[in-house]
Amino acid sequence: MKLTVFNGSPRGKKSNTTILLEHFLKGFMETDGNSYELVYVAINRDVGKLVEMFKDANNIILAFPLYTDCMPGIVKSFIDSLKSLCGKQNNPSIGFLVQSGFPEAYHSRFVERYLEKLAKRLNCQYIGCIVKGGIEGIRVMPHFMTKKIFNSFYELGKAYGKSGKFEQMLLNKLAKPEHLSALTRLFYSFGKLIGLVNNYWDKQLKENNAFEKRFDKPYMR
């Protein structure tokens, strides 16, 4: 199987998305004859080339982090550039990976619905969407905290490499928790009151000179 992977993280090669893909692709390559090409959307800004790569691919996975409730701007722009391919015959099969810092999978379900509709508009065979929350920070977590997650991505990639499909049982297992427990929600409510919950994200925004723009809505019309 030939696979083209579009990594849509603005962090590019230093992203959490990249780390998850590494383990998925390691499993994917366990099947003889499989090969892949990995493309970083944030690095390759030649839109025409990206569209051609999409058009010429046999199988595609588009991976990106959830930004609030949707995708990063560079991913939205990439998707918009595919308009000319809508409804065409022989478009590739497509699957998605959406990861986020939110602990609940539920946060990603809305963009998952959009992605399924996108596949239909492009006339691509939709193979599913990998949803995983609680990913922010895995780059610095000790091995014992990430081993289970990385193994799950490896197994999912291995199954996909054999069948060309995402195994639903593995998707369901990986997505947990779908919703936080009442006790965990209470803990987060307390953390919000004392300013603990937003401290990390506010620090990230300030370091990237984006704190004052945190409520911007560039795609609202």
C-alpha positions as CSV (number, residue, x, y, z in Angstrom):
1,M,0.0,0.0,0.0
2,K,1.2,3.5,-0.9
3,L,0.3,6.1,1.7
4,T,0.7,9.9,1.6
5,V,0.6,11.6,5.1
6,F,-0.1,15.3,5.4
7,N,1.1,16.6,8.8
8,G,-0.9,19.8,9.4
9,S,0.7,20.8,12.7
10,P,2.0,24.4,12.7
11,R,4.9,23.1,14.8
12,G,6.0,20.9,11.9
13,K,8.7,18.3,12.8
14,K,8.7,19.3,16.4
15,S,5.0,18.6,17.0
16,N,3.1,16.2,19.1
17,T,1.3,15.2,15.9
18,T,4.7,14.1,14.5
19,I,5.4,11.9,17.5
20,L,2.1,10.1,17.2
21,L,2.6,9.6,13.4
22,E,6.0,8.1,14.0
23,H,4.5,5.3,16.0
24,F,1.5,4.9,13.7
25,L,3.8,4.6,10.6
26,K,6.1,2.2,12.4
27,G,3.2,-0.1,12.7
28,F,2.1,0.6,9.2
29,M,5.5,-0.5,7.8
30,E,5.3,-3.9,9.5
31,T,3.4,-5.1,6.4
32,D,5.7,-6.0,3.5
33,G,5.3,-3.8,0.4
34,N,3.9,-0.8,2.3
35,S,5.5,2.6,1.7
36,Y,4.7,6.2,2.7
37,E,5.5,9.8,2.0
38,L,5.3,12.3,4.8
39,V,4.5,16.0,4.0
40,Y,4.7,18.9,6.4
41,V,2.0,21.4,5.4
42,A,3.6,24.1,7.6
43,I,6.9,23.7,5.8
44,N,5.8,23.1,2.2
45,R,3.8,26.2,1.4
46,D,3.5,25.5,-2.4
47,V,-0.2,25.0,-2.5
48,G,-0.2,23.8,-6.1
49,K,2.3,21.1,-5.3
50,L,0.2,20.0,-2.2
51,V,-2.9,19.7,-4.4
52,E,-1.0,17.7,-7.0
53,M,0.3,15.3,-4.3
54,F,-3.2,14.9,-3.0
55,K,-4.6,14.2,-6.5
56,D,-1.9,11.7,-7.3
57,A,-2.1,9.8,-4.0
58,N,-3.7,6.4,-3.5
59,N,-4.3,6.6,0.2
60,I,-4.2,9.7,2.4
61,I,-4.1,10.5,6.1
62,L,-4.4,14.1,7.2
63,A,-3.2,14.7,10.7
64,F,-3.4,17.9,12.8
65,P,-4.0,19.2,16.3
66,L,-7.3,20.6,17.4
67,Y,-7.1,24.3,17.7
68,T,-10.0,25.3,20.1
69,D,-12.8,23.5,18.3
70,C,-11.5,23.2,14.7
71,M,-8.3,22.9,12.7
72,P,-5.2,25.2,12.4
73,G,-5.5,27.9,9.8
74,I,-2.9,26.3,7.6
75,V,-5.0,23.1,7.5
76,K,-8.1,25.1,6.6
77,S,-6.3,26.8,3.8
78,F,-5.0,23.5,2.5
79,I,-8.5,22.0,2.6
80,D,-9.9,25.1,0.8
81,S,-7.3,24.5,-2.0
82,L,-8.8,21.1,-2.7
83,K,-12.0,22.6,-4.0
84,S,-11.2,21.7,-7.6
85,L,-11.0,18.0,-6.7
86,C,-14.6,17.9,-5.3
87,G,-16.7,15.1,-6.9
88,K,-13.9,13.8,-9.2
89,Q,-13.6,10.1,-9.8
90,N,-10.6,8.1,-8.5
91,N,-9.8,10.4,-5.7
92,P,-7.8,8.7,-2.9
93,S,-9.1,7.1,0.2
94,I,-8.8,9.4,3.2
95,G,-8.5,9.1,7.0
96,F,-7.8,11.7,9.6
97,L,-5.9,12.0,12.9
98,V,-7.1,14.7,15.3
99,Q,-5.2,15.1,18.6
100,S,-5.6,17.8,21.2
101,G,-4.7,18.9,24.7
102,F,-8.2,18.6,25.8
103,P,-8.6,15.4,27.9
104,E,-12.0,14.5,26.5
105,A,-12.5,13.0,23.0
106,Y,-15.9,14.8,22.9
107,H,-14.1,18.1,22.0
108,S,-13.0,16.6,18.7
109,R,-16.3,15.0,17.7
110,F,-17.6,18.2,16.0
111,V,-14.6,18.5,13.7
112,E,-14.8,14.7,13.1
113,R,-18.3,15.2,11.6
114,Y,-16.9,18.0,9.4
115,L,-14.1,15.7,8.2
116,E,-16.5,12.9,7.3
117,K,-18.5,15.4,5.2
118,L,-15.3,16.7,3.6
119,A,-14.5,13.2,2.5
120,K,-17.9,12.8,0.8
121,R,-17.6,16.2,-0.9
122,L,-14.2,15.2,-2.3
123,N,-15.6,11.8,-3.4
124,C,-13.0,10.1,-1.3
125,Q,-13.5,6.8,0.5
126,Y,-13.7,7.7,4.2
127,I,-11.8,5.3,6.4
128,G,-12.4,7.1,9.7
129,C,-10.9,9.5,12.1
130,I,-8.4,8.8,14.9
131,V,-9.3,11.0,17.9
132,K,-7.0,11.3,20.9
133,G,-7.1,13.9,23.7
134,G,-4.7,14.7,26.4
135,I,-1.7,14.8,24.1
136,E,-0.2,18.3,24.8
137,G,3.0,17.7,26.7
138,I,3.9,14.1,25.5
139,R,7.2,15.5,24.2
140,V,8.4,15.9,27.8
141,M,6.5,13.1,29.5
142,P,8.5,10.1,30.9
143,H,8.2,6.8,29.0
144,F,5.9,5.1,31.5
145,M,3.3,7.8,30.9
146,T,3.3,7.6,27.1
147,K,4.0,3.8,26.5
148,K,0.3,2.9,26.4
149,I,-0.6,5.7,24.0
150,F,2.3,5.0,21.7
151,N,1.6,1.2,21.6
152,S,-2.0,2.0,20.7
153,F,-0.9,4.1,17.7
154,Y,1.5,1.4,16.7
155,E,-1.2,-1.2,16.7
156,L,-3.6,1.0,14.9
157,G,-1.0,1.7,12.2
158,K,-0.2,-2.0,11.9
159,A,-3.9,-2.9,11.5
160,Y,-4.3,-0.1,8.9
161,G,-1.2,-1.4,7.0
162,K,-2.9,-4.8,6.6
163,S,-6.5,-3.8,5.8
164,G,-6.4,-0.2,4.6
165,K,-9.0,0.6,7.3
166,F,-9.0,1.9,10.9
167,E,-10.0,-0.8,13.3
168,Q,-13.0,0.5,15.2
169,M,-12.3,-1.3,18.4
170,L,-8.8,0.4,18.5
171,L,-10.3,3.8,17.7
172,N,-12.8,3.5,20.6
173,K,-10.1,2.4,23.0
174,L,-7.7,5.2,22.0
175,A,-10.4,7.9,22.3
176,K,-11.1,7.3,26.0
177,P,-12.2,9.2,28.0
178,E,-15.1,10.4,25.9
179,H,-16.3,12.6,28.8
180,L,-14.6,13.5,32.1
181,S,-16.0,12.1,35.3
182,A,-17.9,14.3,37.7
183,L,-15.0,14.3,40.1
184,T,-12.5,15.4,37.4
185,R,-14.8,18.1,36.2
186,L,-15.0,19.4,39.8
187,F,-11.2,19.4,39.9
188,Y,-11.0,21.4,36.7
189,S,-13.6,23.9,38.0
190,F,-11.5,24.5,41.1
191,G,-8.3,24.9,38.9
192,K,-10.1,27.4,36.8
193,L,-11.0,29.5,39.8
194,I,-7.4,29.7,41.0
195,G,-6.0,30.3,37.5
196,L,-4.3,27.0,37.3
197,V,-6.1,25.6,34.2
198,N,-5.2,28.5,31.8
199,N,-1.7,29.1,33.1
200,Y,0.1,26.8,30.6
201,W,-1.9,28.0,27.6
202,D,-1.6,31.7,28.5
203,K,2.2,31.2,28.8
204,Q,2.3,29.6,25.3
205,L,0.3,32.5,23.8
206,K,2.5,35.1,25.4
207,E,5.7,33.4,24.2
208,N,4.3,33.5,20.7
209,N,3.1,37.1,20.9
210,A,-0.5,35.9,20.4
211,F,-2.1,36.5,23.8
212,E,-3.9,39.7,22.7
213,K,-5.2,37.8,19.6
214,R,-6.6,34.7,21.5
215,F,-10.2,35.6,20.8
216,D,-9.7,36.4,17.1
217,K,-12.1,34.6,14.6
218,P,-10.4,35.0,11.2
219,Y,-12.9,32.6,9.5
220,M,-16.0,34.2,10.8
221,R,-18.0,36.2,8.2
